[in-house]
């Protein structure tokens, strides 16, 4: 084989390798950009969901897309609840024979929640822990357990929806907790489970328990009863008393 032919073959091979490397890097960078865009969209949706849940009242509720009534004592709400089916599953349960579920329809927008609201008086001046078991299937957005403490004139005193620790993907039954302080001016406590985006989430075996101050709260207080930390010496998660 002539020297010129060898050089030509090597040039061709090297050139092809360079093209392949450039193509691979280009695809990888495009994939990273798409992933960053998806993460940004997920963060935006989570932020919007949090804002809506903070102000949502029972009056905002209605049926889901399935048309069936929600479980007894529960309400359906959300930004796009018609894009989700919500009801009772008689084949899947953590214990017993039934659980509640939220399932997305095709190309779901926004979020939907199954929720309740009750008077706060029994838990005044205490720390309240909401626990429940959740199961997930194919969640592409996020799901979470949530609780909100409302004060006079609908003011939000405390709130957590697991935005900082969302449930995603497919998981078996897991126990989750939300812990909030309930000051004496509290009027109502709302709670539920939410789903944003494609997938399905199940809810079962919900419990409420008053816990000691040794148990950290999981959500931030929305409005304090008096000015706090004016000298910036307060330690993170130090309890804020209303008196």
N, C-alpha and C positions, 0 to 999 in steps of 0.2 A: 504494500500500500504506500502511495507516495506521501511525502511529508505534507504537501498542500492539502491532500484529502484528509489526513489525520487532523490537521489544524482546523479544517472546516467542520469536521464532525465534533471536535471538542468545543468549538465556538457555538455550534448549534445546541449541544447538550447544556453548556453553561448558560447560554441565553434562555433556554427553556426552563432551567432551574430558577434563574432570576425572575422570570415572569411568574413562575409558580409561587415563589416566595412573596413577590409583590402582591399577587392576587390573594394569597392566604392572609397577609397582613391587612390588606384592604377589607376583606370580609370580616376579619376579627375586629377591626376598629369599628366597622359598621354595626356588628353585633353588639359591641360594647355601647355604642351610641344608642342603639335601640333599647338596650337594657336600662341605660340611664334615663331614657325618655319614659319607659314603662314605670321605673321606680318613682320618677317625678309625678307621673299621673296618679300612681297609687297613693303617694303622700298627699297630693291635692285632694283626692277623693276622701281620704281618711280625715283630713282637716275639715272638709265640708260636712262630713257625717257628724263629726264632733260638734260643730257649731249648731247644726240642726237639732241634735239630740238634747243639747243644753236648753233649748227653748221649746221643745215639743211637749204638748199637753194632750190629755185624753181627748179633748175636743178635736184634735187633728187626726184622729184615727178613723179607720174604715176597713172594709174587707180587702183581702188580697186578690190576686188574679184568678185564683181557683174558684172563687165564688162561695166556697163553703165557709160557714161561720168559724171564727177562731175558737180555741179551747175555752171552756167555761171560765169566766173571770178574767180573761185576757183580751187584749186589743191589738189590732194591727195598725202600724203607722210606718212612716218613712217618706223619703223624697220621691221615690218611684215605686210604691208598693204594688202597683199593677203589674210590674215586671217580675214579681215573685209569687210563688205559691206557698202558703203557710197553713199548717194544720196539725193533726194528730196522726202519728205513725203507730199502727197497731202490730207491726212486725219487728220493729227495732226498739229496744229500750235498755237503759242501764240497769234498772231493776223493775219488777212488775211486768206489765204487758204493754205499756204505752209510753211514748215520748212525744214532745213537740218538735216540729221541724220548720225550717225555712229553706226553700229550694228555688233557685233562679230559673227563669224562663230563658228563651234564646236572646242573646245580646242584651243582657240586663243593664239598666242604667241605675245610677244612684245607689240607694240602699233601702232595705225594709227591716222592720223590727217587730218582734212580738213582745208586748210589754204589759205591765200593771202599774197602778199607782195606789198608795194607801196613806192613811194619816200617820204622822211622824211621832205623835205624843208618847207612845210606849217606849220610844228609844231616845227621848230627850237627854241631852247632856251626857251622851255615851258614844262609844265607838262601835259601829255596826259592820259586821262582816257578812257579805252575801257570798255564798258558795254554790256551785252547781257543776254538773258533769256535762261536757260538750263532746260531741263526735263530729268529725268533718269528713267530707268526701269531695275531692276535686275542687277545692276553693282556690280560685285564681286571684281574687281580690283579697278580702279579709273578713273575718268574723270575730265577734267578741261578746263577752258578758258585760253588762253595764248597769250602773246605778247612779242616781242623781238625787240630791237633797235640796228641796225647794223651801224658800223662806217666804215672808210676806210679799204680796204683789208679784208672785212668780219669780222672785230673785233666786238665782242658782247659788246655793251656799257651798256645795261640794259636788264633784262629778268625776267619774272614771268610766271609760268604755274600752279599756285594754288597747287603746290606740298605740301605746308604746310596747306592747307585747302581743301583737295580733295572732289569731289562729289562721293558719293557711294550709293548703295541700290536703292530704288525706291522713287522718289519725283515728285511732280507736278512742274509746271513752277516756277522757282526762278530767280531773277536778281542777277548777279555777276559782279564784277568790277575788273579790273587790271589797276594799275596806275604806269606809268614810266616817268622819266625825259628824254627829248630829247635834248641833247646838240647840239651846232651849227655844230659840225663835223659829225653829223648823216647823213647816206646815205639812208638807207631804214628802213622801219618798217614792220615786219612780224607778223601775228596774226592768230589765229584759235581756234579750239576745238580739244581735243584729247580724245581717249578712250584706256585704257590699261586693257586687260582682258575681261571676259565675261560680257555681258550686252548690253544696247542700250542707247545712249544719243542723244537728239534733241537740235538744236540750232536755235534761231530766234531773230529778232528785235535787231540787233547790232547797237551800236552808238559810235561815237568818240566825245570827248569833251575836250577842253583845260581847265584845272582847276587851281586854285591858289595853292600856296605853303602851304596853310593851310590844303590841302588834302594830307595825307601821301601816299608815294609810297608804293606799295605792293611787289616789288621785289628789290633785291640788285643790285647796279651798278657793272658791271663786270670789268671795267677798268676805272680808274679815269684819268682826263686830266692833273693832277699834283699830286705830293705826298701829302698825307693828314694825319692829326691826328698824327703828329710826336712827340707831347708832351703828347698824350693820354688824352687830356682835352676835346675832342669833345664829345658832348652829342649824344646819339643814335638818328638816324633819322634826325640829323641836316643837312640841305641841303648843298651839296658840289658844289661850283660854279667852272666853268671852266675858269674864268677870275680873 
